[in-house]
Amino acid sequence: TQLLEQSPQFLSIQEGENLTVYCNSSSVFSSLQWYRQEPGEGPVLLVTVVTGGEVKKLKRLTFQFGDARKDSSLHITAAQPGDTGLYLCARAAGNKLTFGGGTRVLVKP
Amino acid sequence: SAVISQKPSRDICQRGTSLTIQCQVDSQVTMMFWYRQQPGQSLTLIATANQGSEATYESGFVIDKFPISRPNLTFSTLTVSNMSPEDSSIYLCSVDKEASYGYTFGSGTRLTVV
């Protein structure tokens, strides 16, 4: 059982469309991290959200942390083929990183 | 952030054999982490490797199957022992160098057991 539930598991969209990925849990987190993993590579950190209600923007990516710090979302505006990859939310507890199930995103040109 | 070199990048192995994966970091780190990523899945922590002590294994993973060495603060190895096709996965090492950079991962070792 995943401590972090991600949805959807898979998204296939056309270039230029928007998409949102969700990360939910029944537990409260002190912080949440989002990673993107491309084929043949390890995950790369996109952002860390810490404060309930926080919104962070990274170019066309917008990250939100829920007010209760139990959920988070990643929104991509005008997706491009370079956004294709596996998106993972993760929680750091102590020194351990626990990942959600991941959302595989395919952006078709 | 830290730079991790992991090798081999991929291997095809016969069942019953063992494979040792190496992870080299460009700076000293206290903890190194080993993950498994089964086909089409997310990452699952196998164990945490500290220099000078036994590795700490997560539930479902045992030292006999996944022995780990940590001889110094920049290097670690993970061995996948007595392999079966179910061990076919990507194995990744990771470090937490600085909080602001999150965790840094190697490129992974794609293992296929036939």
Backbone of each chain as ProteinMPNN parsed JSONL, in Angstrom:
{"seq_chain_A": "TQLLEQSPQFLSIQEGENLTVYCNSSSVFSSLQWYRQEPGEGPVLLVTVVTGGEVKKLKRLTFQFGDARKDSSLHITAAQPGDTGLYLCARAAGNKLTFGGGTRVLVKP", "coords_chain_A": {"N_chain_A": [[0.853, -1.208, 0.0], [0.607, 2.141, -0.959], [1.884, 4.929, 0.731], [1.599, 7.409, -0.282], [-0.709, 8.422, -2.614], [-0.931, 8.599, -6.007], [-2.488, 10.21, -8.785], [-3.619, 10.79, -12.139], [-2.58, 7.414, -13.083], [-1.513, 7.313, -15.563], [-1.088, 9.557, -18.272], [-1.91, 10.779, -21.398], [-1.392, 13.246, -23.656], [-1.9, 15.924, -26.059], [0.567, 18.061, -27.485], [0.672, 21.331, -26.159], [-1.634, 21.196, -24.666], [-3.059, 21.294, -21.312], [-2.244, 19.834, -18.118], [-2.88, 18.037, -15.052], [-1.519, 16.617, -12.173], [-2.038, 14.597, -9.334], [-1.389, 14.189, -5.83], [-1.988, 12.417, -3.021], [-2.693, 11.849, 0.473], [-3.48, 10.269, 3.619], [-2.111, 11.153, 5.704], [-0.455, 13.826, 7.453], [2.036, 15.91, 6.179], [5.291, 17.255, 6.72], [6.687, 18.292, 4.654], [6.83, 18.094, 1.042], [8.076, 16.558, -1.85], [8.568, 16.925, -5.369], [9.458, 15.024, -8.172], [10.911, 14.422, -11.413], [11.331, 11.827, -13.694], [13.184, 10.724, -16.361], [13.445, 8.427, -19.133], [15.986, 6.014, -18.62], [17.33, 7.484, -16.767], [17.926, 8.722, -13.385], [15.529, 9.913, -10.922], [14.89, 13.454, -10.854], [14.961, 16.265, -8.814], [12.242, 18.514, -8.759], [10.804, 20.398, -7.194], [10.375, 21.466, -3.774], [7.787, 21.562, -1.476], [6.607, 23.2, 1.378], [5.004, 24.738, 3.123], [1.61, 24.823, 4.218], [-0.901, 25.398, 1.803], [0.837, 26.58, 0.1], [2.073, 27.818, -3.012], [4.062, 27.15, -5.746], [5.945, 28.155, -8.557], [7.471, 26.996, -11.5], [8.613, 27.883, -14.258], [6.556, 26.65, -16.683], [5.344, 24.986, -14.916], [3.282, 24.473, -12.125], [3.076, 24.142, -8.713], [1.196, 22.994, -5.97], [0.561, 22.932, -2.505], [-1.563, 21.418, -0.281], [-3.822, 23.025, 2.028], [-4.087, 21.629, 4.423], [-1.865, 20.143, 4.358], [-1.88, 17.544, 3.351], [-2.12, 16.879, 0.777], [-1.12, 17.383, -2.629], [-0.538, 19.062, -5.749], [0.433, 19.042, -9.176], [0.613, 21.115, -11.865], [0.778, 21.452, -15.303], [1.199, 23.779, -17.768], [0.376, 24.288, -21.157], [1.698, 21.936, -22.311], [4.738, 20.375, -23.425], [6.575, 18.195, -25.669], [8.99, 17.68, -24.365], [8.258, 17.54, -21.738], [7.518, 15.03, -21.223], [7.602, 12.139, -19.202], [8.16, 10.38, -16.069], [6.4, 11.352, -13.327], [6.869, 11.968, -9.969], [5.735, 12.108, -6.67], [7.049, 12.651, -3.405], [7.829, 11.873, -0.039], [9.82, 12.934, 2.623], [10.861, 11.295, 5.41], [12.452, 11.45, 8.328], [15.535, 10.343, 7.365], [14.703, 9.04, 5.162], [13.295, 8.586, 1.946], [10.132, 8.371, 0.652], [8.214, 7.261, -2.013], [5.408, 8.185, -4.088], [3.128, 6.331, -6.241], [3.613, 7.221, -8.798], [3.131, 9.068, -11.861], [2.795, 8.565, -15.181], [3.579, 10.521, -17.851], [2.815, 11.368, -21.135], [3.541, 13.393, -23.757], [2.423, 14.214, -26.784], [3.673, 15.225, -29.944]], "CA_chain_A": [[0.0, 0.0, 0.0], [1.389, 3.356, -1.061], [1.546, 5.978, 1.668], [1.221, 8.5, -1.155], [-1.482, 7.966, -3.75], [-0.875, 9.52, -7.135], [-3.452, 9.99, -9.85], [-3.823, 9.44, -12.655], [-1.356, 6.633, -13.246], [-0.988, 7.563, -16.904], [-1.717, 10.649, -18.997], [-1.412, 10.995, -22.744], [-2.014, 14.465, -24.151], [-1.266, 16.562, -27.207], [1.364, 19.268, -27.219], [-0.127, 22.537, -26.017], [-2.696, 20.982, -23.686], [-2.684, 21.393, -19.902], [-2.467, 18.601, -17.354], [-2.701, 18.13, -13.604], [-1.201, 15.371, -11.474], [-2.405, 14.741, -7.927], [-0.687, 13.366, -4.847], [-2.832, 12.49, -1.833], [-2.393, 10.964, 1.587], [-4.276, 10.48, 4.825], [-1.195, 11.673, 6.722], [0.042, 15.191, 7.312], [3.469, 15.94, 5.9], [5.984, 18.507, 6.961], [7.08, 18.793, 3.339], [6.614, 17.152, -0.044], [8.944, 16.827, -2.988], [8.167, 16.427, -6.687], [10.563, 14.634, -9.034], [10.623, 13.925, -12.754], [12.296, 10.826, -14.126], [13.162, 10.434, -17.786], [13.953, 7.071, -19.396], [17.429, 5.837, -18.518], [17.898, 8.4, -15.781], [17.31, 8.729, -12.079], [14.63, 11.056, -10.698], [15.506, 14.75, -10.62], [14.072, 17.102, -8.006], [11.645, 19.7, -9.365], [10.46, 21.394, -6.182], [9.964, 21.045, -2.435], [6.781, 22.431, -0.879], [6.75, 23.074, 2.829], [3.959, 25.446, 3.868], [0.25, 24.556, 3.785], [-1.419, 26.442, 0.928], [1.926, 27.142, -0.714], [2.08, 27.649, -4.466], [5.365, 27.447, -6.343], [5.948, 28.078, -10.017], [8.735, 26.711, -12.149], [8.277, 28.08, -15.672], [5.169, 26.259, -16.981], [4.891, 24.048, -13.895], [2.769, 25.087, -10.908], [2.951, 23.165, -7.642], [0.415, 23.445, -4.824], [0.534, 22.102, -1.301], [-2.858, 21.641, 0.322], [-3.837, 23.759, 3.301], [-3.909, 20.677, 5.52], [-0.579, 19.46, 4.089], [-2.106, 16.123, 3.09], [-2.221, 16.648, -0.646], [-0.374, 18.306, -3.47], [-0.802, 18.889, -7.178], [1.374, 19.581, -10.153], [-0.101, 21.516, -13.067], [1.654, 21.861, -16.405], [0.501, 24.589, -18.765], [0.903, 24.203, -22.528], [2.716, 20.884, -22.238], [5.604, 20.163, -24.573], [7.121, 16.828, -25.673], [10.059, 17.581, -23.375], [7.676, 17.297, -20.413], [7.277, 13.592, -21.115], [8.396, 11.483, -18.174], [7.463, 9.856, -14.902], [6.344, 12.359, -12.273], [6.792, 11.286, -8.678], [5.768, 12.875, -5.44], [7.82, 11.919, -2.407], [7.852, 12.427, 1.302], [11.023, 12.615, 3.389], [10.604, 11.044, 6.83], [13.798, 11.191, 8.803], [16.424, 10.389, 6.204], [14.184, 8.156, 4.129], [12.404, 9.172, 0.963], [9.097, 7.437, 0.233], [7.617, 7.767, -3.237], [4.104, 7.783, -4.573], [3.175, 5.348, -7.315], [4.067, 7.83, -10.041], [2.237, 9.346, -12.989], [3.558, 8.565, -16.432], [3.028, 11.539, -18.748], [3.283, 11.334, -22.53], [3.094, 14.561, -24.514], [2.631, 13.893, -28.204], [3.828, 16.442, -30.773]], "C_chain_A": [[0.877, 1.242, 0.0], [0.931, 4.332, 0.004], [1.042, 7.197, 0.904], [0.506, 7.934, -2.377], [-1.42, 9.01, -4.846], [-1.942, 9.161, -8.158], [-3.329, 11.092, -10.889], [-2.497, 8.689, -12.742], [-0.692, 6.943, -14.575], [-1.799, 8.67, -17.567], [-1.07, 10.749, -20.371], [-2.13, 12.209, -23.322], [-1.266, 14.981, -25.368], [-0.463, 17.771, -26.738], [0.444, 20.487, -27.169], [-1.26, 22.407, -25.005], [-2.132, 21.142, -22.263], [-2.924, 20.051, -19.217], [-2.229, 18.863, -15.875], [-2.486, 16.735, -13.036], [-1.446, 15.599, -9.993], [-1.635, 13.758, -7.052], [-1.435, 13.519, -3.527], [-2.407, 11.491, -0.777], [-3.343, 11.238, 2.734], [-3.427, 11.079, 5.938], [-0.819, 13.114, 6.425], [1.55, 15.14, 7.112], [4.064, 17.286, 6.26], [6.434, 19.132, 5.646], [6.838, 17.71, 2.307], [7.527, 17.546, -1.187], [8.317, 16.248, -4.257], [9.419, 16.176, -7.516], [10.033, 14.285, -10.419], [11.735, 12.959, -13.15], [12.105, 10.574, -15.62], [13.779, 9.065, -18.021], [15.473, 7.024, -19.331], [18.106, 6.74, -17.522], [17.256, 8.189, -14.419], [16.374, 9.918, -11.933], [15.425, 12.33, -10.403], [14.505, 15.622, -9.876], [13.573, 18.304, -8.804], [11.413, 20.783, -8.317], [10.211, 20.706, -4.848], [8.945, 22.05, -1.928], [6.723, 22.134, 0.609], [5.544, 23.624, 3.58], [2.58, 25.103, 3.315], [-0.288, 25.719, 2.961], [-0.387, 27.031, -0.015], [1.725, 26.834, -2.193], [3.463, 28.043, -4.97], [5.277, 27.263, -7.852], [7.358, 27.874, -10.527], [8.455, 26.711, -13.643], [6.825, 27.683, -15.912], [4.595, 25.271, -15.957], [4.457, 24.81, -12.656], [2.507, 23.986, -9.888], [2.139, 23.775, -6.504], [0.511, 22.429, -3.703], [-0.767, 22.42, -0.595], [-2.762, 22.335, 1.673], [-3.555, 22.843, 4.489], [-2.62, 19.875, 5.393], [-0.75, 17.955, 3.972], [-2.141, 15.826, 1.604], [-1.444, 17.721, -1.399], [-0.749, 18.053, -4.919], [0.289, 19.553, -7.988], [0.586, 19.877, -11.417], [0.909, 21.978, -14.1], [0.808, 22.58, -17.447], [1.185, 24.444, -20.125], [2.035, 23.182, -22.612], [3.468, 20.737, -23.557], [6.14, 18.731, -24.538], [8.248, 16.63, -24.662], [9.561, 17.377, -21.964], [7.364, 15.829, -20.201], [8.186, 12.987, -20.057], [7.51, 10.92, -17.08], [7.55, 10.902, -13.799], [6.045, 11.664, -10.944], [6.699, 12.301, -7.556], [6.452, 12.009, -4.384], [7.811, 12.658, -1.082], [9.137, 11.982, 1.989], [10.631, 12.475, 4.848], [11.922, 10.623, 7.449], [14.747, 11.342, 7.634], [15.912, 9.554, 5.046], [13.217, 8.894, 3.229], [11.431, 8.094, 0.51], [8.345, 8.042, -0.944], [6.166, 7.34, -3.389], [4.27, 6.833, -5.74], [3.608, 5.899, -8.663], [2.955, 8.043, -11.05], [3.09, 9.432, -14.24], [2.862, 9.49, -17.417], [3.672, 11.405, -20.118], [2.688, 12.532, -23.254], [3.447, 14.33, -25.973], [2.717, 15.173, -29.031], [2.691, 16.582, -31.761]], "O_chain_A": [[1.769, 1.39, 0.835], [-0.269, 4.549, 0.174], [0.172, 7.926, 1.38], [1.04, 7.079, -3.084], [-1.805, 10.162, -4.646], [-2.26, 7.992, -8.374], [-2.969, 12.22, -10.55], [-1.431, 9.256, -12.505], [0.528, 6.852, -14.709], [-3.023, 8.722, -17.447], [0.154, 10.797, -20.496], [-3.353, 12.195, -23.46], [-0.157, 14.542, -25.672], [-0.782, 18.406, -25.733], [-0.436, 20.657, -28.012], [-1.787, 23.416, -24.537], [-0.921, 21.127, -22.044], [-3.716, 19.235, -19.689], [-1.491, 19.771, -15.491], [-3.195, 15.793, -13.388], [-1.11, 16.653, -9.454], [-1.282, 12.657, -7.475], [-1.509, 14.617, -2.975], [-1.843, 10.438, -1.076], [-3.941, 12.312, 2.814], [-3.945, 11.467, 6.985], [-0.864, 13.558, 5.278], [2.251, 14.403, 7.806], [3.419, 18.325, 6.12], [6.548, 20.353, 5.538], [6.662, 16.542, 2.653], [7.726, 18.731, -1.456], [7.632, 15.226, -4.222], [10.326, 17.007, -7.559], [8.874, 13.906, -10.583], [12.919, 13.239, -12.966], [11.008, 10.254, -16.077], [14.558, 8.59, -17.195], [16.161, 7.87, -19.902], [19.334, 6.763, -17.438], [16.199, 7.572, -14.299], [16.423, 10.841, -12.746], [16.489, 12.286, -9.785], [13.339, 15.708, -10.261], [14.351, 19.016, -9.438], [11.776, 21.942, -8.519], [9.881, 19.521, -4.796], [9.198, 23.254, -1.944], [6.783, 20.982, 1.038], [5.111, 23.035, 4.57], [2.383, 25.087, 2.1], [-0.157, 26.879, 3.351], [-0.709, 27.889, -0.838], [1.274, 25.753, -2.571], [3.969, 29.122, -4.663], [4.627, 26.345, -8.35], [8.309, 28.493, -10.052], [8.106, 25.683, -14.223], [5.93, 28.338, -15.378], [3.478, 24.782, -16.125], [5.174, 25.692, -12.183], [1.801, 23.018, -10.17], [2.359, 24.923, -6.118], [0.539, 21.221, -3.936], [-1.051, 23.589, -0.333], [-1.75, 22.24, 2.367], [-2.874, 23.23, 5.438], [-2.326, 19.024, 6.233], [0.097, 17.182, 4.419], [-2.186, 14.664, 1.202], [-1.157, 18.801, -0.882], [-1.218, 16.971, -5.273], [0.962, 20.483, -7.545], [-0.043, 18.981, -11.98], [1.785, 22.793, -13.81], [-0.181, 22.039, -17.94], [2.411, 24.474, -20.225], [3.173, 23.518, -22.938], [2.921, 20.943, -24.641], [6.158, 18.114, -23.473], [8.436, 15.524, -24.156], [10.351, 17.07, -21.071], [6.985, 15.43, -19.1], [9.382, 13.275, -20.011], [6.282, 10.976, -17.154], [8.642, 11.291, -13.387], [5.1, 10.885, -10.823], [7.488, 13.243, -7.495], [6.433, 10.781, -4.468], [7.787, 13.888, -1.022], [9.502, 10.808, 1.945], [10.127, 13.42, 5.456], [12.451, 9.558, 7.131], [14.754, 12.382, 6.976], [16.615, 9.378, 4.051], [12.424, 9.718, 3.683], [11.843, 7.032, 0.042], [7.896, 9.187, -0.886], [5.748, 6.292, -2.897], [5.384, 6.557, -6.183], [3.936, 5.136, -9.572], [1.973, 7.302, -11.09], [3.99, 10.266, -14.342], [1.703, 9.276, -17.775], [4.894, 11.338, -20.25], [1.468, 12.664, -23.35], [4.619, 14.262, -26.343], [1.926, 16.096, -28.839], [2.658, 17.54, -32.533]]}, "seq_chain_B": "SAVISQKPSRDICQRGTSLTIQCQVDSQVTMMFWYRQQPGQSLTLIATANQGSEATYESGFVIDKFPISRPNLTFSTLTVSNMSPEDSSIYLCSVDKEASYGYTFGSGTRLTVV", "coords_chain_B": {"N_chain_B": [[24.833, 20.411, -5.963], [25.361, 16.854, -5.348], [27.278, 14.65, -7.483], [26.66, 11.597, -8.982], [28.045, 8.526, -9.904], [27.151, 5.62, -11.394], [27.499, 2.154, -11.902], [27.301, -1.18, -13.355], [25.597, 0.318, -16.213], [23.678, -1.186, -17.359], [22.758, -4.672, -17.468], [22.612, -8.084, -18.461], [21.8, -11.021, -16.965], [22.358, -14.419, -15.949], [20.035, -16.582, -14.36], [20.424, -17.429, -10.907], [22.979, -16.462, -10.624], [25.084, -13.749, -9.388], [25.131, -10.167, -9.125], [27.076, -7.286, -8.8], [26.615, -3.94, -8.051], [27.949, -0.735, -8.472], [28.406, 2.387, -6.818], [29.488, 5.609, -6.969], [30.273, 8.632, -5.425], [30.834, 12.153, -5.827], [31.597, 13.558, -3.636], [31.934, 13.579, -0.052], [29.539, 11.792, 1.8], [27.173, 11.124, 4.358], [25.09, 9.223, 4.426], [24.028, 6.703, 2.155], [21.675, 5.579, -0.216], [19.803, 2.816, -1.411], [17.692, 1.912, -4.052], [14.974, 0.119, -5.566], [13.406, -0.2, -8.687], [10.836, -1.546, -10.094], [9.653, -2.867, -13.26], [7.828, -0.383, -14.913], [7.017, 0.738, -12.549], [7.053, 2.634, -9.414], [9.636, 3.913, -7.198], [11.182, 1.922, -4.703], [12.507, 1.802, -1.493], [15.377, -0.018, -0.698], [17.526, -0.273, 1.155], [19.481, 1.515, 3.605], [22.708, 2.781, 3.623], [25.322, 3.186, 5.773], [28.532, 4.48, 6.465], [30.872, 2.438, 8.056], [29.136, 0.91, 9.541], [26.581, -1.657, 9.748], [24.311, -2.024, 7.024], [20.972, -0.71, 6.936], [18.018, -2.361, 6.479], [14.959, -2.265, 4.641], [11.546, -3.315, 5.198], [10.869, -6.459, 3.829], [13.175, -6.761, 2.437], [16.326, -8.367, 2.577], [19.559, -8.971, 4.034], [20.994, -11.185, 3.09], [20.11, -11.526, 0.502], [20.493, -9.035, -0.657], [23.262, -7.944, -0.165], [25.231, -5.257, 1.094], [27.923, -3.019, 0.746], [29.927, -0.489, 2.321], [32.53, 1.006, 2.168], [33.786, 3.491, 2.432], [33.263, 7.092, 2.637], [32.427, 7.904, 0.145], [31.613, 5.884, -1.528], [29.748, 2.948, -2.43], [28.466, -0.388, -2.634], [25.993, -2.533, -4.04], [24.87, -5.791, -3.976], [23.097, -8.065, -5.902], [21.923, -11.077, -5.169], [21.97, -14.576, -6.083], [20.187, -14.548, -8.348], [16.889, -14.242, -9.774], [14.338, -14.225, -12.356], [12.436, -12.461, -11.307], [13.893, -10.515, -10.105], [14.53, -8.725, -12.014], [14.883, -5.452, -12.685], [15.233, -1.871, -12.282], [17.949, -0.633, -10.556], [18.816, 1.801, -8.242], [21.068, 4.168, -6.826], [21.294, 6.656, -4.258], [21.786, 9.883, -2.748], [21.581, 12.251, -0.057], [22.589, 15.141, -0.187], [22.449, 17.961, 0.258], [19.838, 19.714, 1.802], [18.403, 21.58, 0.293], [18.707, 20.758, -2.294], [17.362, 18.437, -2.49], [17.12, 14.901, -2.922], [19.731, 13.263, -4.613], [20.109, 11.24, -7.461], [21.658, 8.332, -8.893], [22.09, 7.261, -12.343], [21.066, 4.784, -12.549], [20.906, 1.153, -12.705], [20.029, -1.06, -15.068], [18.751, -4.106, -14.793], [18.416, -7.271, -16.177], [17.227, -10.455, -15.78], [17.696, -13.649, -16.942]], "CA_chain_B": [[24.408, 19.077, -5.558], [26.338, 15.806, -5.583], [27.251, 13.931, -8.755], [26.76, 10.164, -8.71], [28.374, 7.651, -11.022], [26.677, 4.283, -11.073], [27.778, 1.194, -12.962], [27.091, -0.928, -14.78], [24.336, 0.975, -16.534], [22.733, -2.263, -17.627], [23.36, -5.998, -17.578], [21.736, -9.24, -18.611], [22.444, -12.047, -16.15], [21.718, -15.722, -15.84], [19.46, -16.848, -13.037], [21.314, -18.128, -9.995], [24.24, -15.736, -10.468], [25.017, -12.511, -8.598], [25.638, -8.954, -9.774], [27.418, -6.197, -7.884], [26.431, -2.613, -8.621], [28.795, 0.227, -7.785], [27.933, 3.766, -6.754], [30.565, 6.518, -6.567], [29.82, 10.022, -5.268], [31.977, 13.061, -5.994], [31.882, 14.213, -2.363], [31.645, 12.7, 1.074], [28.169, 11.819, 2.286], [26.996, 10.229, 5.497], [24.208, 8.111, 4.078], [23.715, 6.394, 0.766], [20.428, 4.832, -0.251], [19.612, 1.949, -2.584], [16.287, 1.76, -4.411], [14.595, -0.752, -6.669], [12.275, 0.266, -9.481], [10.372, -2.63, -10.944], [9.168, -2.356, -14.557], [6.621, 0.422, -14.916], [6.62, 1.079, -11.185], [7.765, 3.695, -8.709], [10.846, 3.487, -6.507], [11.043, 1.361, -3.36], [13.782, 1.808, -0.785], [15.876, -1.323, -0.279], [18.317, -0.163, 2.379], [20.302, 2.701, 3.848], [24.085, 2.357, 3.88], [26.159, 4.115, 6.526], [29.925, 4.07, 6.526], [31.32, 1.945, 9.352], [28.131, 0.107, 10.241], [25.753, -2.498, 8.882], [23.213, -1.332, 6.348], [19.634, -0.873, 7.509], [17.152, -2.846, 5.401], [13.522, -2.032, 4.745], [10.724, -4.515, 5.254], [10.8, -7.178, 2.57], [14.525, -6.877, 1.87], [17.224, -8.989, 3.549], [20.978, -8.837, 3.735], [21.485, -12.322, 2.321], [19.721, -11.333, -0.883], [21.01, -7.745, -1.128], [24.363, -7.46, 0.661], [25.686, -3.9, 0.783], [29.177, -2.573, 1.354], [30.107, 0.965, 2.381], [33.895, 1.064, 2.697], [34.195, 4.866, 2.747], [32.169, 8.075, 2.578], [32.083, 8.259, -1.235], [31.432, 4.675, -2.346], [28.941, 1.859, -1.905], [28.05, -1.399, -3.599], [24.823, -3.374, -3.768], [24.916, -7.048, -4.707], [21.855, -8.812, -6.043], [22.437, -12.44, -5.075], [21.136, -15.708, -6.488], [19.13, -13.827, -9.063], [15.786, -14.878, -10.489], [13.717, -13.236, -13.25], [11.7, -11.472, -10.519], [14.835, -9.459, -9.715], [14.686, -7.805, -13.14], [14.45, -4.123, -12.234], [16.268, -0.841, -12.266], [18.46, -0.393, -9.207], [19.353, 3.164, -8.189], [21.598, 4.67, -5.572], [20.892, 8.034, -4.011], [22.335, 10.545, -1.576], [20.928, 13.491, 0.354], [23.757, 15.962, 0.105], [22.001, 19.206, 0.86], [18.372, 19.718, 1.836], [17.819, 22.415, -0.753], [18.803, 20.068, -3.576], [16.644, 17.177, -2.449], [17.945, 13.722, -3.059], [20.342, 13.098, -5.932], [20.097, 9.839, -7.852], [22.433, 7.87, -10.027], [21.294, 6.984, -13.536], [20.437, 3.481, -12.419], [21.407, -0.058, -13.365], [18.896, -1.84, -15.577], [19.105, -5.523, -14.684], [17.506, -8.273, -16.738], [17.642, -11.809, -15.403], [17.095, -14.595, -17.894]], "C_chain_B": [[25.477, 18.047, -5.912], [26.184, 15.212, -6.982], [27.515, 12.463, -8.469], [27.077, 9.416, -9.992], [28.0, 6.229, -10.618], [27.011, 3.354, -12.237], [27.65, -0.237, -12.463], [25.762, -0.218, -15.027], [23.26, -0.058, -16.85], [23.484, -3.581, -17.701], [22.254, -7.025, -17.761], [22.447, -10.403, -17.944], [21.646, -13.342, -16.166], [21.155, -15.911, -14.436], [20.44, -17.668, -12.209], [22.648, -17.44, -9.777], [24.017, -14.48, -9.631], [25.613, -11.357, -9.395], [25.918, -7.904, -8.708], [27.363, -4.871, -8.615], [27.238, -1.626, -7.787], [28.222, 1.633, -7.872], [29.037, 4.644, -6.17], [30.023, 7.938, -6.538], [31.025, 10.944, -5.306], [32.31, 13.836, -4.717], [31.477, 13.277, -1.232], [30.206, 12.889, 1.548], [28.032, 10.814, 3.416], [26.2, 8.996, 5.098], [24.092, 7.951, 2.578], [22.521, 5.438, 0.775], [20.362, 4.007, -1.539], [18.125, 1.713, -2.785], [16.142, 0.708, -5.506], [13.381, -0.148, -7.36], [11.886, -0.853, -10.436], [9.725, -2.064, -12.199], [7.846, -1.609, -14.44], [6.168, 0.893, -13.553], [7.408, 2.271, -10.639], [8.988, 3.101, -8.005], [10.518, 2.988, -5.101], [12.409, 1.297, -2.711], [14.145, 0.388, -0.355], [16.564, -1.204, 1.082], [19.056, 1.167, 2.411], [21.688, 2.239, 4.27], [24.855, 3.473, 4.574], [27.586, 3.588, 6.553], [30.278, 3.609, 7.938], [30.29, 1.161, 10.139], [27.344, -0.719, 9.235], [24.662, -1.661, 8.234], [21.897, -1.629, 7.047], [18.675, -1.205, 6.39], [15.689, -2.545, 5.698], [12.787, -3.374, 4.76], [10.635, -5.152, 3.87], [12.138, -7.361, 1.893], [15.468, -7.4, 2.951], [18.653, -8.947, 3.062], [21.505, -9.983, 2.893], [21.205, -12.161, 0.829], [20.37, -10.07, -1.477], [22.147, -7.247, -0.223], [24.89, -6.127, 0.156], [27.024, -3.656, 1.455], [29.236, -1.046, 1.332], [31.502, 1.207, 2.968], [34.381, 2.46, 3.051], [33.024, 5.808, 2.482], [31.79, 8.476, 1.163], [31.685, 7.063, -2.082], [30.565, 3.656, -1.633], [28.681, 0.854, -3.019], [26.815, -2.122, -3.084], [24.983, -4.63, -4.606], [23.51, -7.646, -4.738], [22.259, -10.276, -6.181], [21.422, -13.466, -5.583], [19.909, -15.213, -7.264], [18.094, -14.741, -9.709], [15.161, -13.819, -11.395], [12.945, -12.151, -12.502], [12.593, -10.33, -10.047], [15.092, -8.472, -10.849], [14.059, -6.462, -12.791], [15.532, -3.127, -12.568], [16.662, -0.619, -10.814], [19.168, 0.966, -9.202], [19.957, 3.449, -6.826], [21.294, 6.159, -5.476], [21.596, 8.561, -2.777], [21.518, 11.792, -1.299], [22.026, 14.432, 0.792], [23.392, 17.247, 0.84], [20.485, 19.283, 0.736], [17.776, 20.497, 0.667], [17.861, 21.751, -2.123], [18.001, 18.78, -3.599], [17.623, 16.027, -2.519], [18.472, 13.646, -4.492], [20.449, 11.608, -6.225], [21.122, 9.562, -8.935], [21.496, 7.567, -11.189], [20.654, 5.604, -13.51], [21.16, 2.372, -13.16], [20.198, -0.875, -13.777], [19.325, -3.292, -15.658], [18.014, -6.385, -15.288], [18.059, -9.646, -16.398], [16.913, -12.814, -16.304], [17.316, -16.053, -17.45]], "O_chain_B": [[26.391, 18.334, -6.684], [25.111, 15.263, -7.583], [28.485, 12.123, -7.79], [26.458, 9.642, -11.031], [28.486, 5.709, -9.613], [26.833, 3.709, -13.402], [27.864, -0.497, -11.279], [24.906, -0.166, -14.144], [22.073, 0.182, -16.629], [24.687, -3.611, -17.962], [21.13, -6.859, -17.288], [23.573, -10.737, -18.312], [20.431, -13.35, -16.369], [21.736, -15.452, -13.453], [21.187, -18.491, -12.738], [23.378, -17.786, -8.848], [22.895, -14.189, -9.217], [26.492, -11.555, -10.235], [25.095, -7.666, -7.824], [27.984, -4.697, -9.664], [27.218, -1.672, -6.557], [27.628, 2.015, -8.88], [29.465, 4.451, -5.032], [29.397, 8.397, -7.493], [32.114, 10.569, -4.869], [33.209, 14.678, -4.72], [30.76, 12.3, -1.446], [29.725, 14.015, 1.676], [28.697, 9.779, 3.425], [26.59, 7.867, 5.396], [24.063, 8.927, 1.829], [22.385, 4.6, 1.667], [20.804, 4.442, -2.603], [17.394, 1.369, -1.856], [17.073, 0.449, -6.268], [12.456, 0.346, -6.714], [12.535, -1.07, -11.459], [9.293, -0.911, -12.209], [6.864, -2.145, -13.926], [5.054, 1.396, -13.408], [8.286, 2.827, -11.298], [9.323, 1.932, -8.198], [9.681, 3.562, -4.403], [13.363, 0.796, -3.307], [13.345, -0.315, 0.263], [16.239, -1.923, 2.027], [19.228, 1.839, 1.394], [21.828, 1.408, 5.167], [25.018, 4.565, 4.029], [27.809, 2.381, 6.652], [30.01, 4.319, 8.908], [30.54, 0.784, 11.284], [27.433, -0.504, 8.027], [24.158, -0.707, 8.827], [21.735, -2.677, 7.672], [18.524, -0.426, 5.449], [15.248, -2.568, 6.847], [13.333, -4.412, 4.387], [10.365, -4.479, 2.875], [12.228, -8.048, 0.876], [15.427, -6.945, 4.094], [18.929, -8.896, 1.864], [22.383, -9.773, 2.056], [21.987, -12.616, -0.005], [20.744, -10.047, -2.65], [21.994, -6.212, 0.426], [24.983, -5.896, -1.05], [27.229, -4.045, 2.605], [28.674, -0.399, 0.448], [31.631, 1.573, 4.136], [35.284, 2.612, 3.874], [31.926, 5.366, 2.143], [30.908, 9.316, 0.988], [31.437, 7.23, -3.276], [30.623, 3.507, -0.412], [28.677, 1.205, -4.199], [26.618, -2.297, -1.881], [25.207, -4.547, -5.813], [22.828, -7.716, -3.715], [22.862, -10.672, -7.178], [20.209, -13.262, -5.524], [18.764, -15.44, -6.872], [18.395, -15.859, -10.128], [15.427, -12.63, -11.219], [12.81, -11.036, -13.005], [12.092, -9.285, -9.63], [15.802, -7.484, -10.658], [12.844, -6.359, -12.622], [16.601, -3.48, -13.067], [15.805, -0.438, -9.95], [20.013, 1.24, -10.055], [19.427, 3.026, -5.798], [21.067, 6.829, -6.483], [21.958, 7.804, -1.877], [20.85, 12.324, -2.185], [22.359, 14.519, 1.973], [23.947, 17.569, 1.891], [19.92, 18.956, -0.308], [16.749, 20.101, 0.117], [17.12, 22.148, -3.022], [17.961, 18.097, -4.623], [18.806, 16.173, -2.211], [17.753, 13.928, -5.451], [20.828, 10.815, -5.362], [21.421, 10.412, -9.773], [20.274, 7.61, -11.048], [19.805, 5.288, -14.343], [21.915, 2.611, -14.102], [19.431, -1.329, -12.929], [20.156, -3.662, -16.486], [16.837, -6.246, -14.954], [19.213, -9.957, -16.692], [15.686, -12.815, -16.403], [16.878, -16.979, -18.132]]}, "name": "protein", "num_of_chains": 2, "seq": "TQLLEQSPQFLSIQEGENLTVYCNSSSVFSSLQWYRQEPGEGPVLLVTVVTGGEVKKLKRLTFQFGDARKDSSLHITAAQPGDTGLYLCARAAGNKLTFGGGTRVLVKPSAVISQKPSRDICQRGTSLTIQCQVDSQVTMMFWYRQQPGQSLTLIATANQGSEATYESGFVIDKFPISRPNLTFSTLTVSNMSPEDSSIYLCSVDKEASYGYTFGSGTRLTVV"}
